[in-house]
């Protein structure tokens, strides 16, 4: 059984919504407070967590209130989702308290010098790096020169280190998320009027599936985006696990939809793995059949997961071959290159398939003829089949000048005799 954390970002994600949802899910508040105290920043902020309700959904709301915040940061609430310390427009950004101007080096120093455990330190720095790289790129500055309020602010440090503490506390095997709602419209911040999602948010969410425009407000902040980017192994709207607990993090906005983040804690059966893959296929009736072996080798070399040929009858009674290739998204382009450069095909059909696989592993078995690699497959925790690797058996048969069937029989005998069942 794999323990899974799944972020349901139907109304986006911000740093404080994330902390609220993880506390709601069962992370102990006292534990989180104790770990955060290791940063030695308590003179600068006050951490509040309380039960709250949005549009009938009850959850936990987190506020990070800054002390000495007489002239607080008028731009943070746009970037970090902390709308609770919005400042009047008369306070320009240069009035920021000195602690708002910490740069990446300062933050790294605070984290590295703390007594937090190494897993939390590493994860915190990974999340900060995602934000810092995005801000540096957006503002056109070298990484360690970026003096930006967004990440420098104490509330971001608490949001990000807090996220790392909670994730470490939950000890899950896998973190997944839905596609991420980013919102829409425009937002005022220290730099002027920004489109939603803010440039830094978009930068962080590269390669992550997003949705937009459910409300004309910013629903995902750079901090929220970075927490996902640094932690999530798979983004999918297809949930394939049993849910044990649900946590709701309450946001600070009043929207037409509930401004909450939902996080599920559940278990994934290890019986089978499901993966989305693609079949590329093309019908060929005008190619020298000798070329298929060569093309097949090249396709496998470029990452094809399977290649097979079917005899078909095309129009006007032409005998032909349907070439089918199973491929994942990553290798699709290089496989298409081979088809279009090496075969006579001028068009390909593509469709998505779901592949369901048993978990497998490999072991070496020592036979009287030498070592043979065995591929084992498991179902519901027990080994249900095993198969000697053909190449090993072939090599032994040629070297020893014995029938290959004898090598297979020898392996079977050893597997049964030693009762290799695990």
C-alpha positions as CSV (number, residue, x, y, z in Angstrom):
1,X,0.0,0.0,0.0
2,X,1.3,3.4,-0.9
3,X,0.3,6.4,1.2
4,X,-0.8,9.2,-1.2
5,X,-1.3,13.0,-0.7
6,X,-3.5,14.5,-3.4
7,X,-4.0,18.3,-3.9
8,X,-7.4,19.2,-5.3
9,X,-6.7,22.7,-6.6
10,X,-10.2,23.6,-7.9
11,X,-9.7,27.1,-6.5
12,X,-6.0,27.3,-6.8
13,X,-3.4,27.2,-4.0
14,X,-1.6,29.7,-1.8
15,X,0.9,29.3,1.0
16,X,-1.6,29.9,3.8
17,X,-4.3,27.7,2.2
18,X,-1.8,24.9,2.0
19,X,-0.9,25.2,5.7
20,X,-4.5,25.4,6.6
21,X,-5.4,22.2,4.7
22,X,-2.4,20.2,6.0
23,X,-3.3,21.2,9.6
24,X,-7.0,20.3,8.9
25,X,-5.7,16.9,7.6
26,X,-4.2,16.1,11.0
27,X,-0.7,17.7,11.2
28,X,-0.5,18.8,14.9
29,X,-0.5,22.5,15.3
30,X,1.9,22.4,18.3
31,X,4.3,20.3,16.3
32,X,4.3,22.8,13.4
33,X,4.7,25.8,15.8
34,X,7.6,24.0,17.6
35,X,9.4,23.3,14.3
36,X,8.8,26.9,13.0
37,X,10.3,28.2,16.2
38,X,13.6,26.7,15.1
39,X,13.9,29.5,12.5
40,X,14.3,32.0,15.4
41,X,12.0,34.5,13.7
42,X,9.3,34.6,16.3
43,X,10.0,38.3,17.1
44,X,8.7,39.1,13.6
45,X,5.5,37.3,13.2
46,X,2.5,35.7,14.9
47,X,1.0,32.4,13.7
48,X,-2.7,31.9,14.0
49,X,-4.8,28.9,13.0
50,X,-8.5,28.7,13.5
51,X,-11.6,26.8,12.2
52,X,-13.4,28.8,9.6
53,X,-16.1,28.4,7.0
54,X,-16.4,29.4,3.3
55,X,-19.6,28.9,1.4
56,X,-20.7,26.1,3.8
57,X,-17.3,24.3,3.8
58,X,-15.6,24.1,7.2
59,X,-11.8,23.9,7.4
60,X,-8.8,25.6,8.9
61,X,-7.7,29.1,8.2
62,X,-4.1,30.2,8.8
63,X,-3.0,33.8,9.3
64,X,0.7,34.9,9.5
65,X,0.5,38.3,11.1
66,X,3.6,40.4,10.9
67,X,4.7,42.3,14.1
68,X,5.8,45.9,13.7
69,X,3.6,45.9,10.6
70,X,2.6,49.6,10.9
71,X,3.5,50.0,7.2
72,X,3.1,46.5,5.9
73,X,3.8,45.1,2.5
74,X,1.2,46.3,0.0
75,X,2.2,43.8,-2.6
76,X,2.6,40.6,-0.6
77,X,-1.1,39.8,-0.5
78,X,-1.2,39.6,-4.2
79,X,1.7,37.2,-4.5
80,X,1.3,35.1,-1.4
81,X,-2.5,35.0,-1.0
82,X,-2.3,36.9,2.3
83,X,-5.1,39.3,1.8
84,X,-5.4,39.9,5.5
85,X,-2.6,42.5,5.7
86,X,-3.5,44.6,2.8
87,X,-2.1,48.1,3.2
88,X,-3.6,51.4,2.1
89,X,-2.3,52.6,-1.3
90,X,-0.5,55.6,0.3
91,X,2.3,53.3,1.6
92,X,4.7,52.8,-1.3
93,X,6.8,49.7,-1.4
94,X,10.0,51.5,-0.4
95,X,8.4,51.9,3.0
96,X,8.9,48.1,3.5
97,X,10.3,47.0,6.8
98,X,13.9,45.9,6.5
99,X,12.9,42.3,7.0
100,X,10.9,42.4,3.7
101,X,14.2,42.8,1.8
102,X,15.9,39.6,2.7
103,X,17.3,38.0,-0.4
104,X,17.8,34.3,-1.3
105,X,21.2,34.1,0.5
106,X,19.7,35.5,3.7
107,X,16.9,33.0,3.6
108,X,19.2,30.1,2.8
109,X,21.3,31.1,5.8
110,X,18.3,31.2,8.1
111,X,17.2,27.7,7.0
112,X,20.6,26.1,7.0
113,X,21.5,27.5,10.4
114,X,18.3,26.3,12.0
115,X,17.9,23.1,13.9
116,X,15.3,21.7,11.5
117,X,16.0,18.2,10.2
118,X,17.8,17.8,6.9
119,X,14.8,16.6,5.0
120,X,12.8,19.7,5.9
121,X,15.8,22.0,5.1
122,X,16.3,20.4,1.7
123,X,12.6,20.6,0.8
124,X,12.3,24.2,2.1
125,X,15.3,25.3,-0.1
126,X,13.9,23.4,-3.1
127,X,10.6,25.3,-2.8
128,X,12.3,28.7,-2.3
129,X,14.5,28.0,-5.3
130,X,11.5,27.5,-7.5
131,X,10.2,31.0,-6.5
132,X,13.6,32.6,-6.7
133,X,14.4,31.3,-10.2
134,X,11.0,32.5,-11.5
135,X,11.4,35.9,-9.9
136,X,14.9,36.3,-11.2
137,X,13.8,35.4,-14.7
138,X,10.8,37.7,-14.7
139,X,12.8,40.7,-13.3
140,X,15.8,39.9,-15.5
141,X,18.3,39.7,-12.6
142,X,20.9,37.1,-11.5
143,X,19.5,34.7,-8.9
144,X,21.2,35.8,-5.7
145,X,20.8,39.5,-6.6
146,X,17.0,39.4,-6.5
147,X,15.9,41.6,-3.6
148,X,12.2,41.0,-4.0
149,X,9.6,41.5,-1.3
150,X,7.6,38.4,-2.4
151,X,10.1,35.8,-1.1
152,X,11.9,38.1,1.4
153,X,8.7,38.5,3.4
154,X,8.5,36.6,6.7
155,X,5.1,35.2,5.8
156,X,6.6,33.4,2.8
157,X,9.3,31.9,4.9
158,X,6.7,30.6,7.3
159,X,4.5,29.3,4.4
160,X,7.3,27.5,2.7
161,X,9.1,26.1,5.7
162,X,5.7,25.2,7.2
163,X,4.8,23.3,4.0
164,X,8.1,21.3,4.3
165,X,7.5,20.6,8.0
166,X,3.9,19.3,7.4
167,X,4.9,17.2,4.3
168,X,7.7,15.7,6.2
169,X,5.4,15.0,9.2
170,X,2.9,13.1,7.0
171,X,5.5,10.7,5.6
172,X,3.7,9.9,2.4
173,X,5.0,7.8,-0.5
174,X,3.7,9.9,-3.3
175,X,2.3,13.4,-3.8
176,X,-0.2,14.0,-6.6
177,X,-2.3,17.0,-7.7
178,X,-5.2,18.0,-10.0
179,X,-4.6,20.5,-12.7
180,X,-4.2,23.9,-11.1
181,X,-6.8,26.7,-11.3
182,X,-5.0,30.1,-11.6
183,X,-8.0,32.5,-11.8
184,X,-8.1,35.5,-14.1
185,X,-8.3,39.2,-14.4
186,X,-5.7,41.7,-13.2
187,X,-4.2,42.5,-9.9
188,X,-2.5,45.6,-8.4
189,X,1.0,45.1,-6.9
190,X,4.2,47.0,-6.2
191,X,5.2,46.7,-9.8
192,X,2.0,48.1,-11.2
193,X,-1.0,46.3,-12.8
194,X,-0.2,42.6,-13.4
195,X,-2.2,40.1,-15.4
196,X,-3.4,37.0,-13.5
197,X,-1.7,34.6,-13.3
198,X,1.3,36.8,-12.3
199,X,4.4,36.2,-14.5
200,X,6.3,34.5,-11.7
201,X,3.3,32.1,-11.2
202,X,3.3,31.2,-14.9
203,X,7.0,30.6,-14.9
204,X,6.8,28.2,-11.9
205,X,3.8,26.4,-13.5
206,X,5.6,25.6,-16.7
207,X,5.0,21.9,-17.7
208,X,2.1,21.7,-15.2
209,X,-1.5,21.4,-16.4
210,X,-3.5,24.5,-15.5
211,X,-7.0,25.8,-15.8
212,X,-7.9,29.5,-15.8
213,X,-10.7,32.0,-15.6
214,X,-13.1,30.4,-13.1
215,X,-13.1,33.8,-11.2
216,X,-11.6,37.2,-12.1
217,X,-9.1,37.0,-9.2
218,X,-5.7,35.5,-8.5
219,X,-6.3,32.0,-7.1
220,X,-2.8,30.6,-7.3
221,X,0.2,32.5,-5.9
222,X,3.9,31.9,-6.6
223,X,4.3,30.4,-3.2
224,X,1.4,28.0,-3.8
225,X,2.7,27.1,-7.3
226,X,6.2,26.4,-5.9
227,X,4.9,24.1,-3.2
228,X,3.3,22.0,-6.0
229,X,6.2,22.2,-8.4
230,X,8.7,21.0,-5.8
231,X,6.6,18.2,-4.4
232,X,4.2,16.7,-6.9
233,X,5.2,13.6,-8.8
234,X,2.1,13.4,-11.0
235,X,-0.6,15.9,-12.1
236,X,-3.8,14.2,-13.0
237,X,-7.5,14.8,-12.6
238,X,-8.0,11.0,-12.5
239,X,-8.0,9.9,-8.9
240,X,-7.1,6.3,-8.5
241,X,-6.8,5.6,-4.7
242,X,-9.0,5.2,-1.7
243,X,-9.5,8.3,0.4
244,X,-8.8,8.1,4.2
245,X,-8.9,11.7,5.3
246,X,-9.8,15.1,3.8
247,X,-8.5,18.5,4.8
248,X,-9.7,22.0,3.8
249,X,-7.6,25.1,3.9
250,X,-9.7,28.2,4.0
251,X,-8.6,31.2,1.8
252,X,-9.0,34.9,2.5
253,X,-11.1,35.9,-0.5
254,X,-14.9,36.0,-1.0
255,X,-15.5,34.5,-4.4
256,X,-18.5,33.0,-6.1
257,X,-17.0,29.6,-5.5
258,X,-15.6,28.3,-2.2
259,X,-12.1,29.9,-1.8
260,X,-10.6,26.7,-0.3
261,X,-7.9,24.2,-1.0
262,X,-8.8,20.5,-0.6
263,X,-6.2,17.9,0.2
264,X,-6.9,14.2,0.3
265,X,-4.8,11.6,2.2
266,X,-5.3,8.1,0.9
267,X,-3.9,4.8,-0.1
268,X,-3.0,3.5,-3.5
269,X,-3.1,-0.3,-3.9
270,X,0.2,-1.5,-5.4
271,X,-1.6,-4.3,-7.3
272,X,-1.3,-2.6,-10.6
273,X,0.1,0.6,-12.1
274,X,-2.0,2.6,-14.6
275,X,-0.3,4.8,-17.2
276,X,-1.5,6.8,-20.1
277,X,0.3,5.9,-23.3
278,X,-0.2,6.3,-27.0
279,X,-0.5,4.0,-30.0
280,X,0.8,5.4,-33.2
281,X,-0.1,3.4,-36.3
282,X,0.2,3.5,-40.0
283,X,-0.8,1.3,-43.0
284,X,2.0,0.5,-45.4
285,X,1.6,-1.3,-48.8
286,X,4.6,0.0,-50.8
287,X,7.7,-0.8,-48.8
288,X,10.4,-3.4,-49.1
289,X,9.5,-5.9,-46.2
290,X,13.2,-6.4,-45.5
291,X,13.3,-2.9,-44.0
292,X,10.9,-3.8,-41.1
293,X,13.5,-5.4,-38.9
294,X,15.8,-2.5,-39.3
295,X,13.1,0.1,-38.6
296,X,11.9,-1.9,-35.6
297,X,15.4,-1.8,-34.0
298,X,15.5,2.0,-34.5
299,X,12.1,2.5,-33.0
300,X,13.0,0.6,-29.9
301,X,16.3,2.6,-29.7
302,X,14.2,5.8,-29.7
303,X,12.1,4.7,-26.8
304,X,9.2,2.8,-28.3
305,X,7.7,0.5,-25.6
306,X,6.3,-2.0,-28.1
307,X,6.4,-2.4,-31.9
308,X,4.2,-4.9,-33.8
309,X,2.9,-5.6,-37.3
310,X,-0.4,-6.8,-38.5
311,X,-1.2,-8.2,-41.9
312,X,-4.1,-6.3,-43.4
313,X,-6.0,-6.0,-46.7
314,X,-6.2,-2.5,-48.1
315,X,-8.3,-1.1,-51.0
316,X,-8.2,-2.8,-54.4
317,X,-7.2,-6.0,-52.7
318,X,-3.7,-4.8,-51.8
319,X,-1.9,-6.9,-49.2
320,X,-0.4,-4.5,-46.6
321,X,1.1,-4.2,-43.1
322,X,-0.2,-2.1,-40.3
323,X,2.7,-0.9,-38.2
324,X,1.7,-0.2,-34.6
325,X,3.9,1.5,-32.0
326,X,3.2,1.9,-28.3
327,X,4.9,5.0,-26.9
328,X,4.8,7.5,-24.0
329,X,4.4,11.2,-24.5
330,X,8.1,11.9,-23.9
331,X,9.3,9.7,-26.8
332,X,6.5,10.4,-29.3
333,X,8.4,12.9,-31.3
334,X,11.6,10.8,-31.8
335,X,9.4,7.8,-32.8
336,X,7.5,10.0,-35.4
337,X,10.9,11.1,-36.8
338,X,11.8,7.4,-37.5
339,X,8.4,6.7,-39.1
340,X,8.5,9.7,-41.4
341,X,12.2,9.5,-42.3
342,X,12.7,5.7,-42.6
343,X,9.3,4.3,-43.8
344,X,7.2,5.1,-46.8
345,X,4.4,6.3,-44.5
346,X,3.0,9.8,-45.1
347,X,0.5,9.8,-42.2
348,X,0.0,8.4,-38.8
349,X,-3.0,7.8,-36.5
350,X,-2.6,8.4,-32.8
351,X,-4.8,7.5,-29.9
352,X,-4.5,7.4,-26.2
353,X,-4.6,4.1,-24.4
354,X,-4.5,3.3,-20.7
355,X,-1.9,0.6,-19.9
356,X,-2.4,-1.5,-16.7
357,X,0.8,-3.2,-15.5
358,X,1.7,-5.6,-12.7
359,X,4.6,-4.5,-10.5
360,X,7.8,-6.4,-11.5
361,X,11.4,-6.9,-10.5
362,X,14.5,-8.8,-11.7
363,X,16.6,-11.3,-10.0
364,X,19.6,-13.5,-11.0
365,X,19.3,-17.2,-10.7
366,X,22.5,-19.3,-10.7
367,X,22.1,-22.5,-12.9
368,X,24.6,-25.2,-13.7
369,X,25.1,-23.4,-17.0
370,X,25.6,-19.9,-15.6
371,X,23.6,-16.9,-14.4
372,X,20.1,-16.2,-15.9
373,X,18.1,-13.1,-15.2
374,X,14.5,-13.7,-14.2
375,X,11.7,-11.2,-14.5
376,X,9.1,-11.6,-11.7
377,X,5.6,-10.1,-11.8
378,X,3.5,-9.6,-8.7
379,X,-0.3,-9.3,-8.1
380,X,-1.9,-8.5,-4.7
381,X,1.5,-8.9,-3.0
382,X,2.4,-12.4,-4.3
383,X,4.5,-13.4,-7.3
384,X,2.2,-14.8,-10.0
385,X,4.6,-15.3,-12.8
386,X,8.3,-15.3,-13.7
387,X,10.1,-15.5,-17.0
388,X,13.8,-16.1,-17.8
389,X,15.3,-13.3,-20.1
390,X,15.6,-14.7,-23.6
391,X,18.9,-13.1,-24.3
392,X,20.6,-14.8,-21.4
393,X,19.2,-18.2,-22.4
394,X,20.2,-17.7,-26.0
395,X,23.8,-16.8,-25.1
396,X,24.1,-19.9,-22.9
397,X,22.6,-22.2,-25.5
398,X,25.1,-21.0,-28.1
399,X,28.1,-21.0,-25.8
400,X,27.4,-24.5,-24.5
401,X,26.0,-25.8,-27.8
402,X,22.8,-27.2,-26.2
403,X,19.1,-26.7,-27.2
404,X,17.7,-23.4,-25.8
405,X,14.6,-25.4,-24.5
406,X,17.0,-27.2,-22.1
407,X,18.1,-23.9,-20.6
408,X,14.5,-22.9,-20.0
409,X,13.8,-26.2,-18.4
410,X,16.8,-25.9,-16.1
411,X,15.7,-22.5,-15.0
412,X,12.1,-23.7,-14.3
413,X,13.4,-26.7,-12.3
414,X,15.5,-24.4,-10.1
415,X,12.7,-22.0,-9.6
416,X,10.4,-24.8,-8.5
417,X,12.9,-26.8,-6.5
418,X,14.1,-23.8,-4.4
419,X,10.5,-22.8,-4.0
420,X,11.5,-19.3,-5.1
421,X,8.1,-17.9,-4.2
422,X,8.7,-14.9,-2.1
